[in-house]
Amino acid sequence: MSDKVYVLGGYQTDFSANWAREGRELADGIRMVLEGGLEATALEARDIETVHVGNFAAELFCGQGHLGGLVAAAHPDLAGVPASRHEGACASGSLATLAAAAEIEAGRYGLAAVLGIEQMRNVPGDQAAKLIGGSAMWAGHECTDVRFPWPHVFSLLADEYDRRYGLDHRHLAQIAQLNFANARRNPNAQTRRWVFSEESFGTDERANPVIDGHMRKQDCGQITDGAAIIFLASEPVARAYAARRGLGLEALARLRGWGHRTAPITYAQKVAASRDEPYVFPWVRRTITDAFRRAGIAGIGQIDGIETHDCFTTTEYMAIDHFGITPPGESWRAIEAGDIEIGGRIPVNPSGGLIGLGHPVGATGVRMVLDCWKQVTGRAGAYQVEGAKTFATLNVGGSATTTVSFVVDAAGG
């Protein structure tokens, strides 16, 4: 990055909550996460100079647009502060983070709040699947006769890996088991109290029914209500923030690098374009290598852990080789070797990811950066990766149409 952008911390809501059952709506979620974030970081609302909101589908689920106005209404000191909303399907929160960081780099503002939010459990599950289906793909052109569009698309990804390299569903099941196990360590995880049997990750149709093709129940990320917030700062603001707490600038974290690419919207066009390439999603690979290059990182060997987009087990399987943990098509090697477990060579989703922690769509990209901040500053608690100084994210919207990656490190690392 041309100018340093620091992460001062943040907050996430409990992803196990069902806001509608609690009598809450989207505005309540915004207020909750804002108040929690200010308390967690000891910041004042009056110090926030700009706000960026990540949200995908508030109009569809809540009949609510114009979310910047809800932020301005959440605290008296935010009335009059510029606020913008960003949408890129499941990558909405990362787009909001990119925009806030760009404003800081440009010198427009010194302190930005990035707030990601989604309320999705206020409608039945079948309806939720439809709402987040066609609107994030080419509406009227893809999956028009499919009951569950995204499980279908990411089952096609399993087909593509099987065609090119061979695929054993047991490796996908291991990804699910690992993410649910990691989520048990996370006090904010939607599934932290869920109980599984020996059959839960196998082929038993009652314990783990097929949703579409290769995708069974436990292969799928969750439908979640939740919000996350982070505060990004310029170097002068970060230095003053640290000094007020008797700390040096090196005690903070920073956004060290970023990547952002957009591919054609249809899954079929993406896969056709990559037919003769080693990576199934070459744009995803380039997004990651862009982030590494901007961070001055030679490769995966300089990364201590990853928070990646496991909306389905196949997307994490894809991320493993696209990050370079293994050669293309050999993600199974890292799974079998335990490389991606906490304590392994390169832990993936120690938070539990979208499968275990939960997936409030617009909040996910923000939550990923927050979890990276926790890891590199030693605040991740029971899911801390020992000695972590540099973490990376991978956040994808649609069938890897919008892809964003960040590298977050300890400023003194």
Steps between C-alpha positions, in 0.01 A plus 500: 500500500627848418423636847467282807151415617471376856233279658411626847270211581128440488214279610257238373155402621411150614433316174270250674236768561171509314417869494136462393429265790663753732281778364794669325534639151786618280530838672541324835784293357676814378465664838615187687816451297586870504464527876693176551778616270539838667513336842748233389741754350441787747427728203242778494235529230589867458847396378366297205545697179349261244289183504484220244225237521520155342160345430364274229127454528331726756236597243415134438496376859395815686351735242768749599746694290693822569697347785729798546202683646452225757862546607448875534195429716684252723697761696455877529868562419468319166233732364674687219787254460535373139384140463495272194365153433681235293359188336683213338297198612697307764801731451304813598684545829838478332399762244403731786841437657678575173312830461574611854868413465518691171358812665762480773778445246378802305521716809130586502441367852700369793252263668245280322239260633426199279176328594373180340151372571231259383171381643400172336314285753179699487372290208468120454813317383365418155413864441842613623666263253299653215570858609878451501490285186398677183588849620870413534526316168370597155132518582282322248799335333651270764337230714150602392358154574713418805356493852822590682714704259823537697532139619444409135773732370755392756416136435596578140835620640542156657421348160767718340766398753401138453525532122840668508672336795273252674309578821415294807200629694664381821741792470210743476348338808830552684483872421150517649602305810801725557301822467228382735769393747672839478166672554463330837796711615337825383258668744326683213448199273152409383569126533712500817243291690397272214536127561595252228496123476735267316254504210485880473783523249434184306240392247211427736200673344342585835811633672658666194252523213593599146408861422618495138748272326817470706376747762358350815363686801834531680674621185302825515564831673238639734216748458582754767398826662807701596718804475869585532687828520864601465668838533769597250739786562775701335846490653465833690165394647630152582812641664293733719259215583788278611665780700180564698522138612868509583586289196729533203373488145649152468235367740229555238406310185489626143354417162820410322369400159185447297371340182169555322382358168165447329429212263209445258185436700408149382666192641505337156693787343760495776564128472507508122765774513718295736470176307869489407635668814627325813264689734123456476452868588805687367351837605495377859862396475593841358310679777703313760833558325410869460451524876828319564687721256366822648588372847853415392440132570667237283249223566296294740806417710485851646136467608414362846133430432198569278137599543336384178160482340354156569141566398530134402773246563594522133591869529744424780635207301553744213663759728760252625663453161429855377694638801790274402483275806510214250543481122177533299265206553687366803313671784429156645867467595478794742178362647640153556826637646320721752667809352184711522418421863580728792856398580559392141727652236243759383176504704190580296187644662600469865187709569277225359445678170164539330409138570572510872499865604220612265447708190302826531585584142582871517692457825728214397780698336516740796493212749791336318720808542390525864605140560834565331546799733426275797753242382792734432448692826456184710132560583336194344462313828432128473549502121826695505769384258815505708755759391285634214633824354357495145155379388319510167136506395314377194144624455300414186164620373288281275681221318830682564375793294619762751815397683688693768804401702676686782827447680488616862811506716630615834646845442811404696523151352 
